[in-house]
């Protein structure tokens, strides 16, 4: 920068010198021309006065001698006279007084001075012609002697003059001026160099300090000559104070923000303001995220919103959410995103305690040279597992899959922000889980774990429109344990409860997961065979249940075994009625027929059964 400043100053000085020299040369040339023309006019006046004097004194025969003597003056190369048309008409033609070139002719025609220059490196010749006009001069009136009017051109004096001396004198002056300017410039540079170096050094330090501050490094600048300039010293001190304050404040803000989001504090050279800006942006987005999940209805909505954050904000596209119930030792995959799978699923699905992340409650990440997780065996993929405690017994494991080390490293750099969203979502997920538990307890039979009658009433409000829309069948089975009261009377209510639980287990094992099993009341159960193909298929399932119950042995006191039977009534929706409540009543009528006809039977509802019930 110092060299550039000196060079710039030098270029400006040289440019000014050249400009001044050019202007000076131009003015000098103009002055020399004017001076040469003036000299030519003086010589012309001398010649005219000499001619006039010779004519008055009658010495015209000595005119040529006079002209030759004038022409021999210094710097006059040649001198001659020419006559105009008026004089030639009066005195006749004179071969010695005729125009020699175009300049002479132009001057006689125009009556104006005309000249030309013949310039060489070492010599400059001026060819000039000065007109001689009919005007009174020295008391002599030309009009009295010549038949002309005032102002007419009588003739002209032509010269060739060497003006090199005048030009040389001017050039010497022109050379001296730039030399003086250059010398002055050199002295000024030398005088100001030390002063400029000081300010340039301060400016250079200031520029470097500002660049470092932009990149996150706050550096003071040094004033080597404290006493040189009080104003500069004060400026430097103020700047250094600002840098120190800015540095302390920036790093303090960064540390507090990092601690606030749970990010590990590092000593990297990243600009703390940029890092703080990113953290603040994430906190703003996190606050908005928290407000949104508080309004979500279900746990699935929260998982979906969390997935959108991972994808849209952090570019993480492949992951799995799984919940592990440590009390029940049960694992459930609740959501998967991307073209991936839970690669450790086969090992931990039946024994979730084998999950290293859930067991240690620490992050588990792919590392080089050996496996961090013994159940992740994919050689061309990488994983990052996070554990989040949702409640006392339930933890959320998020399994991220990366296809390259760079992708994994990118995830590691963002993981603190990712975790902040997960931690914010955890309380809302817990609330939704508790709500599910409360809802299930309200809709669940405490003894058998099956749905209760209230759930049936609520669920059928959505089920019936769906069934009608999809045009499918529902087989409604109404079951009743035969002679159940005798069990309670003979063995007690605990054995009665055991019999009901055994029946619930048989129902769960016999029907599909898509079917609905409800404890309707006491020893009565309702099974909705949703989407059953035909009436015969429904009868087949009902008979299968009847046989399983009949064959099942229940342990009672002292090694005794107990066998029970069930009666089943069957009605079809929508064949028997478009109202599901009516279909259940029809199944109840068929159940009554089964009971009335000897029990341990499956009876299909018929319209004729309605009359018999009414009569009864």
N, C-alpha and C positions, 0 to 999 in steps of 0.2 A: 504493500500500500504506500509505503514511504517512497519507493522508487517511482511508482506511478504518479504520485503527487508532484515529485521533482520534475519528472519528464513532462507532465502536463504543464507545469509552470514554465518550463524551458520552451515548450512548443508555443505557448501563448506569447512568450517574450520574443521568440524568433519571428512569429507571425506579425507581431506589432512592428518589429524592426524592419521586416521586409515591406510591410505596408507603408511605413513612414519613408523608407528609402525609395519606394516606388513613387510615392507622391512627390518626394523631393526631386527625383529625377525628372518627373513630368513637369514640375514647376521650373526646374532648371532649364530643360529643353525649351520651354515656352519663353522663359526670360532671355535665353541665348538668341532665340530667333528674333525676338523683339529688339534686342540690342544690336544684332547684325543688320536688321532692316533700318534701324535708326542711323547706324554708321553709314549705310548705303545712301540714305537720304541726305546725310551731312555732306558726303562726297559729291552727291549730285548737285547740292546747293553750291558747293565750292566751284564745281565745273560751270554751272549756269552763271554764277557771278563773274567768273573769270572770262567766260565768253562775252558777257555783256560789257565788261570793262574793255576787252580787246576791240569790240565793235565801236564803242564810244571813242576810244583813242585812235581808231583807224589802224589798229595792228592786227587785222584779220589774218595776215600772212603768218602770224606767229601762233595761231590757234592750235595747230597740230603739235607744235613744240610744247605748248602749255598742257595739252591733253596727255601727251606722252610723259611729261614730268609728273602729272597727277597719277597716271597709271603705274608709275614706278614706285609709288608709296608701298610701305610694308603691308603684306597680306593681300594686296590687290594683284591678282593674276593677270587680268586683262580689263581694259576700259575702252569703250567706243561710244560714239554719238550716232543717233539716227534722226532723220528729219521726217516730219509728218507731211501729210498730203498738202496742207496749206503752204508750207515753206517750199516744197518741191514745185508747186505751181508758180510761186512768186519768183524763185531764183533758178528754177530749172533743176533737173535731176543731177545728183552727185553720187557717183559710184561708191564713194567711201562712207556715205551717210545712209545707207539702205539697211533695212532690218535683216538681221542674220538668221533668226530662227522664229519659231512660232510665238515665243514669249514676247519678242519685240513687236510682232504684228498684233498680238492681243492687247498689249499696252497702248499702242497707237489707236486701236479701235475703241478701247474702253476708257482710256485715260486713267487707269488704276494701276497701282504697283502690283507686279507679279514676280514670283520667284520660284526657284526649285533647288533642291538639295541633292548633292551627289556625295553620299556618305560611304567612307571606307573605314577599315579598322583603325588606321593611323591618321586619316585626313578626312576633312569635311569641306567641300567647296560649295559655296552659295552662288547660284546664277540668278541675278536680280536686275530688273529694269525699272527705272523711276521716271515717270512722265514729266514733261516740261510744258506747263500750261501758260496761256496768255492771261497773266494777272499782273497788276502793278507791283514792282519790286524795286526798292532802293531809289524811289523817285522817278523810275523809268516806267512808262506805260507802253507795253508791247503793241497795243492796238494802234499807236501812232506810227509805228514802223512797219507793221504787217497788216495785211488786209484780212483781219480775223476778228472774231468776237471774243468777248471776255469768257474765259474758261475753256476755249478750244485748245486741243493738244497740238503744240508746235513741234514737239519732238520728244526725245527721251534719252536718258543716260543709262547705258547698260554696263554691268560689271560682273566680273567673276572674282569672288573674294574667298580667301582661305580663312575660315572661322575656327580652325582646329584649336587655336590658342584659347579662344573664349570657351570652347567646349571642354578643353582639358582643365581649365581653371574651375569650371563648374563641377566636373567629375571629381576633382580633388576634394572639393567641399562635400560632394555627395558621399564619397568614401569615408570621410572623417565622421560624418553624422552617425552612420550605422556602427562604426567602431566605438564611438562614444556610447551609443545605446547598448551595445553588447557588453562593453566594459561595465557600464552601470548595472546592467542586468546581472552580470556575474557577481558583482559586489553585493547586490541585493539578495541574491540566492545564498551567498555565503553568510551574510548577516542574519537572514531569516531561517537558514537551514536548521540551526540548533533549536530555534524556537518552534519551528514547524515539526521537527522530529519529536519534540515533547508532546505536542498536541496530537500528532498522528499516532504516537504510541498509546496515548490515553484512549483515542478513538478506536484503535485496533483492539485494545483490551476490552473496551465496551462492547464492540461487535461480537467478539468471541464469547463474552459472558452472556450476551443475549441469546446467541445460538445455543449455548449449553443450557440456558434456562428453559428454552423451548423444548429441548430433549429431556428435561427433568434433572439437570445438574446445575445447581445454583452456586456460582463462583464469584468471589469478590474480585475487584480490580485494584491494582496497587498504584499509588502516587509516589514516585521516586523523589520528587522535588516538592516536598510539602510546602515549603515557604515560597515557591515560585509564583503562584497565583492563588490568592485566597478564594476567589470565586470558583476556580476549577477544583481546588481542594474541598471546598464545601459541597460541590456537586458530586465528587467521587465519594465522599463520606456519606452523603444522603443516599446515593445509589447502593453502596455496600450495606447500609442499614436496611434499605428496602429489600435487598437480596436475602439477608439473614432472616428478616421477619417473614418474608415470603417462603423461604425454605422451611423454617420451623412450623409455620402455619400449615403449609401444604402436607408435610409429612405427618403432622399431628392429625389433620383431617383424614388422611389416608389410613393411618393406623386405627383410628376410631371407627371408620367405616368398615374396614376389613374385620375388625373385631365384632362389629355389629352383625355382619352377615355370616360370621364364623369362618372367614377365610384366613388361611395361614399367612402371616406377615412375612414377606420376603425382602431381600436387599437387592433386587434386580434394578437395572438402570432405566426401567420404564418410567416415563414422566408420571409423577404422583398425581398431577392434576388430571391427566388422561385416565388413570386408574380410578381416581375418585369420581370422575364423570361417568365412567362405565358403571361403577357401583351405584351411584345415585340414579342412573337410568334404570338399572335393574331393580332398585328399591321401589321406584315409582311404578314399574310394571308389576312388581310383586304385590304392592298395595292394591293395585287394580285387580290382580288375580285373586287376592284374598277376599275382596268385596264380592267378586263374582261367585266364588265357590260357596260362599255363605248363603247364596240364593238358590243353589242347585238342589234338586229334589232327592236325587239318589247318589249312591256311591259310584255307580257307573258313569254318571255325568261328570263327577270330579276326576275320575281316571281319564276320561276322554279329554277334558280341559287340560289336564296335566300333560297328556300326550301331545296336544297341540302346541303347548309351550316348548316342549323338548324339540319338536320338529321345526316350528316356525322361527323360534327365537335363537335356538342353539344348534340347529342343523343336525340333531341326533335323530336317526330314522329307524333304528332297529333295537327294540327292547321288549321286555316282558314284565308284567306286574303279576306277582303271586303272593297270596296271603298264606301264612303258616300259623295255625292254631297250636301253640305248644302244649296246651292243656289236653286237647283231644288228639294231638299228634297227627294233624290233618293238614294237607296242603291243597290249595285251590288256585289254579291259573285264572286270574280275573280279566286280563287283557293282554293281547299281543299285537305289536305294531311292526310293520316291515316284513321283509321276506326272510324271517328267521324262525327258529323254534327254541324251546328250552332244552338245550343239549344235555343237561344233567337230569332231565325229567325221569328217565327210566330208573335211575339210581335212588332218587329221593322221593318219588311219588308215594311210595308205601312207607317210607321212613324219613319224614322231613327233618328229623334230628341229625341226619347225615349232612345237611346243608351247612357248609363251613361258615357262610356269612351269617345265617340265623343263629348258629351255635356260638360263634365268637362275638357276635354283635359288632363286627368291624367290617370295613370295606375289604373286598377280595378282588385283586386285580391281576391280570395276566402279567407274568414276569419272565425274563429270559432265563434260559438254561435249566429251569426246573418248574414244575407245576405248582401254582399257588392253590389250585383246587383240584383234587384228584379225580373229580367226576367230569371235568371239562376236557374233553379229549380232541377237540377240533384243532388240527395243526395249522390250518390256513386262516384261522379267525382268532380274535382276541376278545376278552370279556372284562367287564367291570361291574361288580355286584355291590349294591348299597342296601344296608339294613335300616329300616325305620320302625321304631316302636309305635304301633298304633294304639294298643291298649295293654293291659297287664299280661294277657295271654296271646295276643295276636300281634305279629310283626309283618311288615310289608317288605318284601324283597324285590328290588328292581334290577333285572339282569340286562345290562347293555351289551350289545355285540358290535364289534368293530371289524372291518375287513382289512385293515392295515395298521401298522404301528403309528403312522402319522395321524390317522383317525383316532386312535386310542389316546395319543398325546394331546390332541386337540380336546378330547373329552376331559382329560385330567385337568387341563387348564380352566375348563368351564365348570368343573364338578362342584365347586363351592356355591356357585349361583344355582346350579341344578338342585343341590341339596336344600337351598333356601326355599325353593318352591315346594319341594317334597315336605319339608318340615312345616310349612304353612298349611299344606293340604292335610297333614296327619290329623290334627284335631277335628277337622270337618269330616274326615273319613271315619274317625272314631264315633262321632255323633251319629253318622248314618248307620254304622254297625249297631250301635245301641238302639237306634230307632227300629232297625230290622229285627233285633232281638225282642224288643217290646211288641212289635207288630206280630212277630211269630208267636210270642206267648199269648197274645190276644186271640190268635187264630189257630192255636195248636192245643191239642188235647194233652194234658199234663201226664196222663198215665201211659198212653200208647205212643205218643210223639206224632200221631197223625193229625191232619187238619180237623178242625171242629165244624160244627154246623154253621157258626157265624161266618167262617171263611167261605163255606159253600155258598152262602147267600150273597156275599160280596163278589166272589170270583165269577159266579154265573152271570153277573151283570155284563161282564166283558166277554165271557166265553160264548154265550148264546149268539150275539151278533156275529162273532167270528165264525162260528160253526155254520150259521146261515149263509154268510158271505162266501165261505169256501165250499158250501154244499156237501158237508160230510155228516156222518152218523155218530150218535152217541148211544152206547148201550148202558142203561142204568140198572145196576144190580143193588138190591136192598137185601142185606144179610141179617140174620138174627140167630144168635147162639141158642140151640135147643136146650130146654130145661136148665137154663143158666142159674135160676134162683135156687135150684137144688144143690148146685155146687157151693154157693155161699152158705146155704143152710147146713150142709154136711161138712164142708172143709174150712169154711171161714172166708172172709172177704179177701185175705191175702192170696189164697189159692184162686179165688175168683178173678182177682186182678191179674194173676199170672196167666190164667186161661185167655183173658182178653189180649194180653201182650203177645201170647203165642199166635193168636189169630191175626193180630196186626202184622207180625213178622211173616206169616204165611201169605197174607195179601201183598205185602211189599215184594216178596220173592216171586209171586205168581204173575202179577200184572206188569205192564210196561212202565217206564219212568214217565212217559207222557200221559199216563192215566192218572186219575185223581182218586185218592182214598180218603174217606171222611168217616170219623166216628160220629154217627148221627144222634146217638143218645143211648145210655145204658149199654146193652149188649147188641145194639143195632149199628150196622155199618153200611155206608153207601160207597159204591165203586162206580165211577164214570169212565167207561171205556171209550175214550175220545178218538174218533176217526176209525172206529171198527168197520170192517168191510161189509159185514152182513149180520143178519140175525143169528144164523147158524154159528158164526165165529163167536158172537157174544155168548151163546149157550155153551159153546165149547170151553170158554174161559171160566164161566160160572161153574160148570161141572168139574173142571180141573180144581178149582178152589174147594168145592164140596168134598172131593176125594182126598185132597191134601189134608184138610181138617180132620176128616174121618180117620185117616191113617196116622195122624200125629199123636204121639204119646207124651203126656205131660207128667213130670215127676211130682208126686205129692208126698205125704209123710211116710217115713219108714220104708222107703223104696217102692211104694205103691205107684202104679201108673194109672193115668186117667185119660180116657179118650172121649171126645165130644163130637157132636155133629152140628151142621148149620143148615138152615132152610134159606133158600134164595128165591127172590122174585125178580123177574126181568121185564123191562119195558124199553121200547126203542124211541129215540128222538131223531127225526121229527115224524116218523111213521105213525106213532100212536097219538101224538099231539105236538103242536107247535109251541106249547108252553112247557118249559122244563119242570116247573112245579107240578103240573098235571102228570107228567111222565113219572116223577118220583112217587106221586100218589098211586098211579097205576101199578108201579113196582111193589108198592106196599100192599095193594089188593092181591097181586100175584103171590106175595110172601104169605099172606093170610091163607091162600089156597094151599100153598105148600105145607104150612103148619096143619091145616085142617085135614090134609090127605096123608098124614103119617110122618111128616118132618123128614129131614135129610134128603130134600128134593130141590130140584131147580124147576120152577114153573114160569112159563111165558105168559104174560098178560094177555087176556082175551076180553072182548067186550061183554061176553056173557057172564064174566065173573063179577061185574058191577052189580047185576041184579041179585046174585046170591048174597053179596055182602049187604046190600040194602035190605033184603028179606031177613037176614040174620039180625 
